[in-house]
């Protein structure tokens, strides 16, 4: 069978778009932490999920920066 080349969403987005999304996720994380501290957060798994999404975005930004640097 032929191997299919898939493109992840992070590869399509520009570095600036990734940074904007990162800022939004950090704001979501802050809001979730506040809700958890106040006892209003129904699902504490949200904290873990947001933290992992932030890590994925940071990784995608770093990969894009390295790719851009190599292409120069």
PQR file with spaces between the fields and no chain letter, atoms N, CA, C, O and H, PARSE charges and radii, in Angstrom:
ATOM       1  N    UNK     1       0.829   -1.181    0.000 -0.4000 1.5000
ATOM       2  CA   UNK     1       0.000    0.000    0.000 -0.0000 2.0000
ATOM       3  C    UNK     1       0.871    1.241    0.000  0.5500 1.7000
ATOM       4  O    UNK     1       1.962    1.257    0.571 -0.5500 1.4000
ATOM       5  N    UNK     2       0.384    2.252   -0.633 -0.4000 1.5000
ATOM       6  CA   UNK     2       1.127    3.502   -0.708 -0.0000 2.0000
ATOM       7  C    UNK     2       1.004    4.269    0.608  0.5500 1.7000
ATOM       8  O    UNK     2      -0.062    4.331    1.220 -0.5500 1.4000
ATOM       9  H    UNK     2      -0.502    2.240   -1.097  0.4000 1.0000
ATOM      10  N    UNK     3       2.115    4.842    1.014 -0.4000 1.5000
ATOM      11  CA   UNK     3       2.099    5.661    2.226 -0.0000 2.0000
ATOM      12  C    UNK     3       1.505    7.021    1.895  0.5500 1.7000
ATOM      13  O    UNK     3       1.857    7.644    0.893 -0.5500 1.4000
ATOM      14  H    UNK     3       2.981    4.792    0.517  0.4000 1.0000
ATOM      15  N    UNK     4       0.618    7.460    2.737 -0.4000 1.5000
ATOM      16  CA   UNK     4       0.005    8.769    2.533 -0.0000 2.0000
ATOM      17  C    UNK     4       0.741    9.791    3.384  0.5500 1.7000
ATOM      18  O    UNK     4       1.059    9.539    4.546 -0.5500 1.4000
ATOM      19  H    UNK     4       0.333    6.954    3.551  0.4000 1.0000
ATOM      20  N    UNK     5       1.000   10.923    2.803 -0.4000 1.5000
ATOM      21  CA   UNK     5       1.656   12.015    3.511 -0.0000 2.0000
ATOM      22  C    UNK     5       0.563   12.896    4.090  0.5500 1.7000
ATOM      23  O    UNK     5      -0.185   13.537    3.352 -0.5500 1.4000
ATOM      24  H    UNK     5       0.742   11.128    1.859  0.4000 1.0000
ATOM      25  N    UNK     6       0.475   12.926    5.413 -0.4000 1.5000
ATOM      26  CA   UNK     6      -0.538   13.753    6.049 -0.0000 2.0000
ATOM      27  C    UNK     6       0.100   15.025    6.569  0.5500 1.7000
ATOM      28  O    UNK     6       1.256   15.037    6.990 -0.5500 1.4000
ATOM      29  H    UNK     6       1.083   12.406    6.012  0.4000 1.0000
ATOM      30  N    UNK     7      -0.668   16.080    6.532 -0.4000 1.5000
ATOM      31  CA   UNK     7      -0.198   17.378    7.022 -0.0000 2.0000
ATOM      32  C    UNK     7      -0.989   17.705    8.272  0.5500 1.7000
ATOM      33  O    UNK     7      -2.219   17.751    8.251 -0.5500 1.4000
ATOM      34  H    UNK     7      -1.608   16.070    6.190  0.4000 1.0000
ATOM      35  N    UNK     8      -0.274   17.930    9.356 -0.4000 1.5000
ATOM      36  CA   UNK     8      -0.937   18.295   10.606 -0.0000 2.0000
ATOM      37  C    UNK     8      -1.357   19.753   10.538  0.5500 1.7000
ATOM      38  O    UNK     8      -0.809   20.538    9.764 -0.5500 1.4000
ATOM      39  H    UNK     8       0.725   17.892    9.374  0.4000 1.0000
ATOM      40  N    UNK     9      -2.324   20.100   11.349 -0.4000 1.5000
ATOM      41  CA   UNK     9      -2.839   21.472   11.367 -0.0000 2.0000
ATOM      42  C    UNK     9      -1.751   22.452   11.787  0.5500 1.7000
ATOM      43  O    UNK     9      -1.733   23.585   11.306 -0.5500 1.4000
ATOM      44  H    UNK     9      -2.769   19.463   11.979  0.4000 1.0000
ATOM      45  N    UNK    10      -0.842   22.045   12.674 -0.4000 1.5000
ATOM      46  CA   UNK    10       0.215   22.934   13.132 -0.0000 2.0000
ATOM      47  C    UNK    10       1.168   23.312   12.001  0.5500 1.7000
ATOM      48  O    UNK    10       1.740   24.402   12.014 -0.5500 1.4000
ATOM      49  H    UNK    10      -0.857   21.125   13.065  0.4000 1.0000
ATOM      50  N    UNK    11       1.343   22.421   11.021 -0.4000 1.5000
ATOM      51  CA   UNK    11       2.260   22.695    9.921 -0.0000 2.0000
ATOM      52  C    UNK    11       1.661   23.703    8.934  0.5500 1.7000
ATOM      53  O    UNK    11       2.395   24.397    8.231 -0.5500 1.4000
ATOM      54  H    UNK    11       0.878   21.536   11.010  0.4000 1.0000
ATOM      55  N    UNK    12       0.368   23.779    8.885 -0.4000 1.5000
ATOM      56  CA   UNK    12      -0.289   24.669    7.949 -0.0000 2.0000
ATOM      57  C    UNK    12      -0.311   26.101    8.487  0.5500 1.7000
ATOM      58  O    UNK    12      -0.231   27.060    7.720 -0.5500 1.4000
ATOM      59  H    UNK    12      -0.228   23.215    9.456  0.4000 1.0000
ATOM      60  N    UNK    13      -0.419   26.236    9.796 -0.4000 1.5000
ATOM      61  CA   UNK    13      -0.530   27.556   10.413 -0.0000 2.0000
ATOM      62  C    UNK    13       0.815   28.263   10.439  0.5500 1.7000
ATOM      63  O    UNK    13       1.870   27.633   10.495 -0.5500 1.4000
ATOM      64  H    UNK    13      -0.484   25.456   10.419  0.4000 1.0000
ATOM      65  N    UNK    14       0.750   29.581   10.398 -0.4000 1.5000
ATOM      66  CA   UNK    14       1.977   30.365   10.493 -0.0000 2.0000
ATOM      67  C    UNK    14       2.385   30.478   11.958  0.5500 1.7000
ATOM      68  O    UNK    14       1.608   30.169   12.862 -0.5500 1.4000
ATOM      69  H    UNK    14      -0.107   30.093   10.353  0.4000 1.0000
ATOM      70  N    UNK    15       3.602   30.920   12.168 -0.4000 1.5000
ATOM      71  CA   UNK    15       4.111   31.064   13.525 -0.0000 2.0000
ATOM      72  C    UNK    15       3.261   32.080   14.293  0.5500 1.7000
ATOM      73  O    UNK    15       2.978   31.886   15.475 -0.5500 1.4000
ATOM      74  H    UNK    15       4.233   31.171   11.434  0.4000 1.0000
ATOM      75  N    UNK    16       2.861   33.145   13.631 -0.4000 1.5000
ATOM      76  CA   UNK    16       2.056   34.172   14.293 -0.0000 2.0000
ATOM      77  C    UNK    16       0.695   33.625   14.713  0.5500 1.7000
ATOM      78  O    UNK    16       0.207   33.942   15.798 -0.5500 1.4000
ATOM      79  H    UNK    16       3.091   33.303   12.671  0.4000 1.0000
ATOM      80  N    UNK    17       0.083   32.809   13.863 -0.4000 1.5000
ATOM      81  CA   UNK    17      -1.196   32.201   14.210 -0.0000 2.0000
ATOM      82  C    UNK    17      -1.040   31.264   15.408  0.5500 1.7000
ATOM      83  O    UNK    17      -1.899   31.220   16.288 -0.5500 1.4000
ATOM      84  H    UNK    17       0.480   32.552   12.982  0.4000 1.0000
ATOM      85  N    UNK    18       0.061   30.522   15.432 -0.4000 1.5000
ATOM      86  CA   UNK    18       0.317   29.620   16.556 -0.0000 2.0000
ATOM      87  C    UNK    18       0.509   30.401   17.849  0.5500 1.7000
ATOM      88  O    UNK    18       0.044   29.979   18.908 -0.5500 1.4000
ATOM      89  H    UNK    18       0.759   30.558   14.717  0.4000 1.0000
ATOM      90  N    UNK    19       1.190   31.532   17.764 -0.4000 1.5000
ATOM      91  CA   UNK    19       1.408   32.355   18.960 -0.0000 2.0000
ATOM      92  C    UNK    19       0.093   32.941   19.481  0.5500 1.7000
ATOM      93  O    UNK    19      -0.110   33.036   20.691 -0.5500 1.4000
ATOM      94  H    UNK    19       1.567   31.874   16.904  0.4000 1.0000
ATOM      95  N    UNK    20      -0.790   33.329   18.572 -0.4000 1.5000
ATOM      96  CA   UNK    20      -2.097   33.835   18.986 -0.0000 2.0000
ATOM      97  C    UNK    20      -2.911   32.742   19.677  0.5500 1.7000
ATOM      98  O    UNK    20      -3.561   32.981   20.695 -0.5500 1.4000
ATOM      99  H    UNK    20      -0.624   33.252   17.589  0.4000 1.0000
ATOM     100  N    UNK    21      -2.863   31.547   19.106 -0.4000 1.5000
ATOM     101  CA   UNK    21      -3.566   30.420   19.708 -0.0000 2.0000
ATOM     102  C    UNK    21      -2.969   30.069   21.075  0.5500 1.7000
ATOM     103  O    UNK    21      -3.691   29.698   22.000 -0.5500 1.4000
ATOM     104  H    UNK    21      -2.336   31.353   18.279  0.4000 1.0000
ATOM     105  N    UNK    22      -1.641   30.190   21.189 -0.4000 1.5000
ATOM     106  CA   UNK    22      -0.964   29.940   22.459 -0.0000 2.0000
ATOM     107  C    UNK    22      -1.427   30.924   23.527  0.5500 1.7000
ATOM     108  O    UNK    22      -1.680   30.532   24.666 -0.5500 1.4000
ATOM     109  H    UNK    22      -1.054   30.492   20.438  0.4000 1.0000
ATOM     110  N    UNK    23      -1.537   32.193   23.167 -0.4000 1.5000
ATOM     111  CA   UNK    23      -1.998   33.207   24.114 -0.0000 2.0000
ATOM     112  C    UNK    23      -3.428   32.901   24.580  0.5500 1.7000
ATOM     113  O    UNK    23      -3.758   33.081   25.752 -0.5500 1.4000
ATOM     114  H    UNK    23      -1.331   32.511   22.242  0.4000 1.0000
ATOM     115  N    UNK    24      -4.259   32.444   23.661 -0.4000 1.5000
ATOM     116  CA   UNK    24      -5.637   32.099   24.021 -0.0000 2.0000
ATOM     117  C    UNK    24      -5.675   30.900   24.968  0.5500 1.7000
ATOM     118  O    UNK    24      -6.456   30.882   25.920 -0.5500 1.4000
ATOM     119  H    UNK    24      -3.991   32.298   22.709  0.4000 1.0000
ATOM     120  N    UNK    25      -4.835   29.905   24.707 -0.4000 1.5000
ATOM     121  CA   UNK    25      -4.793   28.722   25.567 -0.0000 2.0000
ATOM     122  C    UNK    25      -4.267   29.064   26.958  0.5500 1.7000
ATOM     123  O    UNK    25      -4.734   28.511   27.953 -0.5500 1.4000
ATOM     124  H    UNK    25      -4.201   29.920   23.934  0.4000 1.0000
ATOM     125  N    UNK    26      -3.298   29.972   27.029 -0.4000 1.5000
ATOM     126  CA   UNK    26      -2.785   30.386   28.340 -0.0000 2.0000
ATOM     127  C    UNK    26      -3.863   31.123   29.124  0.5500 1.7000
ATOM     128  O    UNK    26      -3.953   30.978   30.344 -0.5500 1.4000
ATOM     129  H    UNK    26      -2.918   30.421   26.221  0.4000 1.0000
ATOM     130  N    UNK    27      -4.678   31.910   28.433 -0.4000 1.5000
ATOM     131  CA   UNK    27      -5.791   32.588   29.100 -0.0000 2.0000
ATOM     132  C    UNK    27      -6.815   31.560   29.590  0.5500 1.7000
ATOM     133  O    UNK    27      -7.357   31.689   30.688 -0.5500 1.4000
ATOM     134  H    UNK    27      -4.604   32.028   27.443  0.4000 1.0000
ATOM     135  N    UNK    28      -7.074   30.543   28.766 -0.4000 1.5000
ATOM     136  CA   UNK    28      -7.985   29.471   29.177 -0.0000 2.0000
ATOM     137  C    UNK    28      -7.442   28.737   30.406  0.5500 1.7000
ATOM     138  O    UNK    28      -8.193   28.390   31.318 -0.5500 1.4000
ATOM     139  H    UNK    28      -6.633   30.439   27.874  0.4000 1.0000
ATOM     140  N    UNK    29      -6.132   28.510   30.414 -0.4000 1.5000
ATOM     141  CA   UNK    29      -5.513   27.824   31.542 -0.0000 2.0000
ATOM     142  C    UNK    29      -5.660   28.648   32.819  0.5500 1.7000
ATOM     143  O    UNK    29      -5.975   28.108   33.879 -0.5500 1.4000
ATOM     144  H    UNK    29      -5.523   28.792   29.673  0.4000 1.0000
ATOM     145  N    UNK    30      -5.435   29.934   32.716 -0.4000 1.5000
ATOM     146  CA   UNK    30      -5.561   30.809   33.878 -0.0000 2.0000
ATOM     147  C    UNK    30      -6.996   30.801   34.411  0.5500 1.7000
ATOM     148  O    UNK    30      -7.218   30.744   35.620 -0.5500 1.4000
ATOM     149  H    UNK    30      -5.179   30.373   31.855  0.4000 1.0000
ATOM     150  N    UNK    31      -7.947   30.857   33.511 -0.4000 1.5000
ATOM     151  CA   UNK    31      -9.353   30.829   33.912 -0.0000 2.0000
ATOM     152  C    UNK    31      -9.720   29.496   34.556  0.5500 1.7000
ATOM     153  O    UNK    31     -10.475   29.461   35.528 -0.5500 1.4000
ATOM     154  H    UNK    31      -7.767   30.903   32.529  0.4000 1.0000
ATOM     155  N    UNK    32      -9.188   28.397   34.016 -0.4000 1.5000
ATOM     156  CA   UNK    32      -9.459   27.077   34.591 -0.0000 2.0000
ATOM     157  C    UNK    32      -8.840   26.952   35.978  0.5500 1.7000
ATOM     158  O    UNK    32      -9.448   26.378   36.882 -0.5500 1.4000
ATOM     159  H    UNK    32      -8.575   28.425   33.227  0.4000 1.0000
ATOM     160  N    UNK    33      -7.640   27.485   36.149 -0.4000 1.5000
ATOM     161  CA   UNK    33      -6.999   27.443   37.464 -0.0000 2.0000
ATOM     162  C    UNK    33      -7.795   28.240   38.495  0.5500 1.7000
ATOM     163  O    UNK    33      -7.951   27.818   39.641 -0.5500 1.4000
ATOM     164  H    UNK    33      -7.146   27.951   35.415  0.4000 1.0000
ATOM     165  N    UNK    34      -8.298   29.402   38.065 -0.4000 1.5000
ATOM     166  CA   UNK    34      -9.116   30.211   38.971 -0.0000 2.0000
ATOM     167  C    UNK    34     -10.394   29.469   39.359  0.5500 1.7000
ATOM     168  O    UNK    34     -10.794   29.466   40.523 -0.5500 1.4000
ATOM     169  H    UNK    34      -8.172   29.744   37.134  0.4000 1.0000
ATOM     170  N    UNK    35     -11.025   28.845   38.373 -0.4000 1.5000
ATOM     171  CA   UNK    35     -12.242   28.089   38.639 -0.0000 2.0000
ATOM     172  C    UNK    35     -11.984   26.907   39.557  0.5500 1.7000
ATOM     173  O    UNK    35     -12.801   26.593   40.422 -0.5500 1.4000
ATOM     174  H    UNK    35     -10.700   28.848   37.428  0.4000 1.0000
ATOM     175  N    UNK    36     -10.852   26.256   39.368 -0.4000 1.5000
ATOM     176  CA   UNK    36     -10.504   25.106   40.212 -0.0000 2.0000
ATOM     177  C    UNK    36     -10.247   25.548   41.646  0.5500 1.7000
ATOM     178  O    UNK    36     -10.666   24.879   42.591 -0.5500 1.4000
ATOM     179  H    UNK    36     -10.188   26.511   38.665  0.4000 1.0000
ATOM     180  N    UNK    37      -9.559   26.675   41.810 -0.4000 1.5000
ATOM     181  CA   UNK    37      -9.275   27.185   43.148 -0.0000 2.0000
ATOM     182  C    UNK    37     -10.556   27.610   43.859  0.5500 1.7000
ATOM     183  O    UNK    37     -10.661   27.487   45.079 -0.5500 1.4000
ATOM     184  H    UNK    37      -9.219   27.219   41.043  0.4000 1.0000
ATOM     185  N    UNK    38     -11.524   28.108   43.102 -0.4000 1.5000
ATOM     186  CA   UNK    38     -12.780   28.556   43.685 -0.0000 2.0000
ATOM     187  C    UNK    38     -13.767   27.406   43.873  0.5500 1.7000
ATOM     188  O    UNK    38     -14.830   27.584   44.469 -0.5500 1.4000
ATOM     189  H    UNK    38     -11.439   28.208   42.111  0.4000 1.0000
ATOM     190  N    UNK    39     -13.411   26.225   43.364 -0.4000 1.5000
ATOM     191  CA   UNK    39     -14.294   25.075   43.491 -0.0000 2.0000
ATOM     192  C    UNK    39     -15.403   25.041   42.465  0.5500 1.7000
ATOM     193  O    UNK    39     -16.363   24.287   42.619 -0.5500 1.4000
ATOM     194  H    UNK    39     -12.548   26.081   42.881  0.4000 1.0000
ATOM     195  N    UNK    40     -15.292   25.840   41.422 -0.4000 1.5000
ATOM     196  CA   UNK    40     -16.338   25.922   40.396 -0.0000 2.0000
ATOM     197  C    UNK    40     -16.075   25.009   39.204  0.5500 1.7000
ATOM     198  O    UNK    40     -16.968   24.779   38.389 -0.5500 1.4000
ATOM     199  H    UNK    40     -14.511   26.453   41.296  0.4000 1.0000
ATOM     200  N    UNK    41     -14.864   24.493   39.100 -0.4000 1.5000
ATOM     201  CA   UNK    41     -14.495   23.677   37.943 -0.0000 2.0000
ATOM     202  C    UNK    41     -15.083   22.275   38.100  0.5500 1.7000
ATOM     203  O    UNK    41     -14.734   21.549   39.031 -0.5500 1.4000
ATOM     204  H    UNK    41     -14.138   24.680   39.763  0.4000 1.0000
ATOM     205  N    UNK    42     -15.972   21.904   37.190 -0.4000 1.5000
ATOM     206  CA   UNK    42     -16.639   20.611   37.277 -0.0000 2.0000
ATOM     207  C    UNK    42     -15.717   19.467   36.865  0.5500 1.7000
ATOM     208  O    UNK    42     -15.804   18.369   37.416 -0.5500 1.4000
ATOM     209  H    UNK    42     -16.255   22.494   36.434  0.4000 1.0000
ATOM     210  N    UNK    43     -14.844   19.719   35.907 -0.4000 1.5000
ATOM     211  CA   UNK    43     -13.974   18.670   35.386 -0.0000 2.0000
ATOM     212  C    UNK    43     -12.515   19.111   35.506  0.5500 1.7000
ATOM     213  O    UNK    43     -12.039   19.864   34.656 -0.5500 1.4000
ATOM     214  H    UNK    43     -14.774   20.611   35.460  0.4000 1.0000
ATOM     215  N    UNK    44     -11.794   18.666   36.534 -0.4000 1.5000
ATOM     216  CA   UNK    44     -10.404   19.096   36.705 -0.0000 2.0000
ATOM     217  C    UNK    44      -9.455   18.556   35.631  0.5500 1.7000
ATOM     218  O    UNK    44      -8.308   18.995   35.539 -0.5500 1.4000
ATOM     219  H    UNK    44     -12.180   18.055   37.224  0.4000 1.0000
ATOM     220  N    UNK    45      -9.927   17.609   34.824 -0.4000 1.5000
ATOM     221  CA   UNK    45      -9.101   17.091   33.726 -0.0000 2.0000
ATOM     222  C    UNK    45      -8.808   18.191   32.704  0.5500 1.7000
ATOM     223  O    UNK    45      -7.858   18.087   31.928 -0.5500 1.4000
ATOM     224  H    UNK    45     -10.859   17.252   34.898  0.4000 1.0000
ATOM     225  N    UNK    46      -9.611   19.222   32.709 -0.4000 1.5000
ATOM     226  CA   UNK    46      -9.418   20.355   31.800 -0.0000 2.0000
ATOM     227  C    UNK    46      -8.035   20.968   32.013  0.5500 1.7000
ATOM     228  O    UNK    46      -7.381   21.371   31.052 -0.5500 1.4000
ATOM     229  H    UNK    46     -10.383   19.306   33.339  0.4000 1.0000
ATOM     230  N    UNK    47      -7.588   21.039   33.263 -0.4000 1.5000
ATOM     231  CA   UNK    47      -6.267   21.604   33.558 -0.0000 2.0000
ATOM     232  C    UNK    47      -5.169   20.835   32.838  0.5500 1.7000
ATOM     233  O    UNK    47      -4.276   21.436   32.241 -0.5500 1.4000
ATOM     234  H    UNK    47      -8.119   20.712   34.044  0.4000 1.0000
ATOM     235  N    UNK    48      -5.230   19.519   32.892 -0.4000 1.5000
ATOM     236  CA   UNK    48      -4.227   18.679   32.238 -0.0000 2.0000
ATOM     237  C    UNK    48      -4.302   18.822   30.723  0.5500 1.7000
ATOM     238  O    UNK    48      -3.276   18.924   30.050 -0.5500 1.4000
ATOM     239  H    UNK    48      -5.955   19.030   33.377  0.4000 1.0000
ATOM     240  N    UNK    49      -5.510   18.827   30.196 -0.4000 1.5000
ATOM     241  CA   UNK    49      -5.687   18.917   28.743 -0.0000 2.0000
ATOM     242  C    UNK    49      -5.155   20.241   28.204  0.5500 1.7000
ATOM     243  O    UNK    49      -4.487   20.266   27.170 -0.5500 1.4000
ATOM     244  H    UNK    49      -6.343   18.744   30.742  0.4000 1.0000
ATOM     245  N    UNK    50      -5.443   21.328   28.886 -0.4000 1.5000
ATOM     246  CA   UNK    50      -4.983   22.642   28.430 -0.0000 2.0000
ATOM     247  C    UNK    50      -3.458   22.723   28.518  0.5500 1.7000
ATOM     248  O    UNK    50      -2.812   23.268   27.623 -0.5500 1.4000
ATOM     249  H    UNK    50      -5.985   21.308   29.726  0.4000 1.0000
ATOM     250  N    UNK    51      -2.889   22.184   29.588 -0.4000 1.5000
ATOM     251  CA   UNK    51      -1.434   22.203   29.737 -0.0000 2.0000
ATOM     252  C    UNK    51      -0.762   21.437   28.596  0.5500 1.7000
ATOM     253  O    UNK    51       0.268   21.869   28.079 -0.5500 1.4000
ATOM     254  H    UNK    51      -3.415   21.741   30.315  0.4000 1.0000
ATOM     255  N    UNK    52      -1.342   20.307   28.206 -0.4000 1.5000
ATOM     256  CA   UNK    52      -0.780   19.525   27.101 -0.0000 2.0000
ATOM     257  C    UNK    52      -0.946   20.233   25.762  0.5500 1.7000
ATOM     258  O    UNK    52      -0.068   20.153   24.903 -0.5500 1.4000
ATOM     259  H    UNK    52      -2.179   19.956   28.626  0.4000 1.0000
ATOM     260  N    UNK    53      -2.072   20.927   25.580 -0.4000 1.5000
ATOM     261  CA   UNK    53      -2.274   21.694   24.346 -0.0000 2.0000
ATOM     262  C    UNK    53      -1.254   22.817   24.240  0.5500 1.7000
ATOM     263  O    UNK    53      -0.746   23.099   23.155 -0.5500 1.4000
ATOM     264  H    UNK    53      -2.785   20.992   26.277  0.4000 1.0000
ATOM     265  N    UNK    54      -0.953   23.460   25.369 -0.4000 1.5000
ATOM     266  CA   UNK    54       0.060   24.513   25.385 -0.0000 2.0000
ATOM     267  C    UNK    54       1.418   23.937   24.999  0.5500 1.7000
ATOM     268  O    UNK    54       2.157   24.548   24.228 -0.5500 1.4000
ATOM     269  H    UNK    54      -1.366   23.231   26.250  0.4000 1.0000
ATOM     270  N    UNK    55       1.745   22.773   25.529 -0.4000 1.5000
ATOM     271  CA   UNK    55       3.023   22.127   25.198 -0.0000 2.0000
ATOM     272  C    UNK    55       3.085   21.786   23.714  0.5500 1.7000
ATOM     273  O    UNK    55       4.130   21.953   23.085 -0.5500 1.4000
ATOM     274  H    UNK    55       1.144   22.277   26.156  0.4000 1.0000
ATOM     275  N    UNK    56       1.988   21.313   23.153 -0.4000 1.5000
ATOM     276  CA   UNK    56       1.962   20.985   21.721 -0.0000 2.0000
ATOM     277  C    UNK    56       2.166   22.239   20.866  0.5500 1.7000
ATOM     278  O    UNK    56       2.876   22.208   19.861 -0.5500 1.4000
ATOM     279  H    UNK    56       1.139   21.177   23.663  0.4000 1.0000
ATOM     280  N    UNK    57       1.534   23.338   21.279 -0.4000 1.5000
ATOM     281  CA   UNK    57       1.701   24.585   20.542 -0.0000 2.0000
ATOM     282  C    UNK    57       3.133   25.091   20.628  0.5500 1.7000
ATOM     283  O    UNK    57       3.691   25.545   19.629 -0.5500 1.4000
ATOM     284  H    UNK    57       0.957   23.363   22.096  0.4000 1.0000
ATOM     285  N    UNK    58       3.730   25.018   21.805 -0.4000 1.5000
ATOM     286  CA   UNK    58       5.126   25.446   21.952 -0.0000 2.0000
ATOM     287  C    UNK    58       6.050   24.604   21.082  0.5500 1.7000
ATOM     288  O    UNK    58       6.997   25.120   20.489 -0.5500 1.4000
ATOM     289  H    UNK    58       3.277   24.650   22.617  0.4000 1.0000
ATOM     290  N    UNK    59       5.770   23.307   21.009 -0.4000 1.5000
ATOM     291  CA   UNK    59       6.568   22.416   20.169 -0.0000 2.0000
ATOM     292  C    UNK    59       6.400   22.769   18.694  0.5500 1.7000
ATOM     293  O    UNK    59       7.376   22.796   17.944 -0.5500 1.4000
ATOM     294  H    UNK    59       5.000   22.888   21.491  0.4000 1.0000
ATOM     295  N    UNK    60       5.170   23.039   18.281 -0.4000 1.5000
ATOM     296  CA   UNK    60       4.911   23.394   16.880 -0.0000 2.0000
ATOM     297  C    UNK    60       5.573   24.725   16.524  0.5500 1.7000
ATOM     298  O    UNK    60       6.105   24.879   15.425 -0.5500 1.4000
ATOM     299  H    UNK    60       4.377   23.017   18.890  0.4000 1.0000
ATOM     300  N    UNK    61       5.541   25.677   17.443 -0.4000 1.5000
ATOM     301  CA   UNK    61       6.186   26.973   17.197 -0.0000 2.0000
ATOM     302  C    UNK    61       7.686   26.781   17.040  0.5500 1.7000
ATOM     303  O    UNK    61       8.294   27.338   16.126 -0.5500 1.4000
ATOM     304  H    UNK    61       5.109   25.552   18.336  0.4000 1.0000
ATOM     305  N    UNK    62       8.278   26.004   17.919 -0.4000 1.5000
ATOM     306  CA   UNK    62       9.726   25.772   17.863 -0.0000 2.0000
ATOM     307  C    UNK    62      10.110   25.060   16.562  0.5500 1.7000
ATOM     308  O    UNK    62      11.105   25.413   15.929 -0.5500 1.4000
ATOM     309  H    UNK    62       7.785   25.551   18.661  0.4000 1.0000
ATOM     310  N    UNK    63       9.326   24.068   16.169 -0.4000 1.5000
ATOM     311  CA   UNK    63       9.607   23.356   14.915 -0.0000 2.0000
ATOM     312  C    UNK    63       9.503   24.284   13.716  0.5500 1.7000
ATOM     313  O    UNK    63      10.317   24.200   12.797 -0.5500 1.4000
ATOM     314  H    UNK    63       8.517   23.781   16.683  0.4000 1.0000
ATOM     315  N    UNK    64       8.517   25.164   13.713 -0.4000 1.5000
ATOM     316  CA   UNK    64       8.349   26.114   12.616 -0.0000 2.0000
ATOM     317  C    UNK    64       9.506   27.111   12.572  0.5500 1.7000
ATOM     318  O    UNK    64       9.988   27.474   11.499 -0.5500 1.4000
ATOM     319  H    UNK    64       7.856   25.233   14.460  0.4000 1.0000
ATOM     320  N    UNK    65       9.944   27.549   13.759 -0.4000 1.5000
ATOM     321  CA   UNK    65      11.079   28.473   13.805 -0.0000 2.0000
ATOM     322  C    UNK    65      12.360   27.823   13.274  0.5500 1.7000
ATOM     323  O    UNK    65      13.132   28.452   12.550 -0.5500 1.4000
ATOM     324  H    UNK    65       9.552   27.254   14.631  0.4000 1.0000
ATOM     325  N    UNK    66      12.573   26.565   13.641 -0.4000 1.5000
ATOM     326  CA   UNK    66      13.763   25.855   13.147 -0.0000 2.0000
ATOM     327  C    UNK    66      13.685   25.646   11.645  0.5500 1.7000
ATOM     328  O    UNK    66      14.683   25.791   10.939 -0.5500 1.4000
ATOM     329  H    UNK    66      11.946   26.054   14.229  0.4000 1.0000
ATOM     330  N    UNK    67      12.510   25.307   11.162 -0.4000 1.5000
ATOM     331  CA   UNK    67      12.326   25.095    9.724 -0.0000 2.0000
ATOM     332  C    UNK    67      12.560   26.395    8.958  0.5500 1.7000
ATOM     333  O    UNK    67      13.172   26.400    7.889 -0.5500 1.4000
ATOM     334  H    UNK    67      11.700   25.188   11.735  0.4000 1.0000
ATOM     335  N    UNK    68      12.065   27.491    9.519 -0.4000 1.5000
ATOM     336  CA   UNK    68      12.245   28.798    8.880 -0.0000 2.0000
ATOM     337  C    UNK    68      13.723   29.187    8.884  0.5500 1.7000
ATOM     338  O    UNK    68      14.219   29.755    7.911 -0.5500 1.4000
ATOM     339  H    UNK    68      11.568   27.487   10.386  0.4000 1.0000
ATOM     340  N    UNK    69      14.413   28.889    9.955 -0.4000 1.5000
ATOM     341  CA   UNK    69      15.827   29.209   10.074 -0.0000 2.0000
ATOM     342  C    UNK    69      16.655   28.400    9.066  0.5500 1.7000
ATOM     343  O    UNK    69      17.588   28.923    8.457 -0.5500 1.4000
ATOM     344  H    UNK    69      14.010   28.428   10.746  0.4000 1.0000
ATOM     345  N    UNK    70      16.303   27.126    8.902 -0.4000 1.5000
ATOM     346  CA   UNK    70      17.023   26.277    7.947 -0.0000 2.0000
ATOM     347  C    UNK    70      16.801   26.693    6.516  0.5500 1.7000
ATOM     348  O    UNK    70      17.687   26.517    5.680 -0.5500 1.4000
ATOM     349  H    UNK    70      15.545   26.702    9.398  0.4000 1.0000
ATOM     350  N    UNK    71      15.641   27.241    6.212 -0.4000 1.5000
ATOM     351  CA   UNK    71      15.321   27.609    4.833 -0.0000 2.0000
ATOM     352  C    UNK    71      16.003   28.911    4.401  0.5500 1.7000
ATOM     353  O    UNK    71      16.039   29.230    3.213 -0.5500 1.4000
ATOM     354  H    UNK    71      14.922   27.384    6.892  0.4000 1.0000
ATOM     355  N    UNK    72      16.538   29.651    5.357 -0.4000 1.5000
ATOM     356  CA   UNK    72      17.211   30.909    5.011 -0.0000 2.0000
ATOM     357  C    UNK    72      18.578   30.680    4.455  0.5500 1.7000
ATOM     358  O    UNK    72      19.274   31.636    4.115 -0.5500 1.4000
ATOM     359  H    UNK    72      16.509   29.392    6.322  0.4000 1.0000
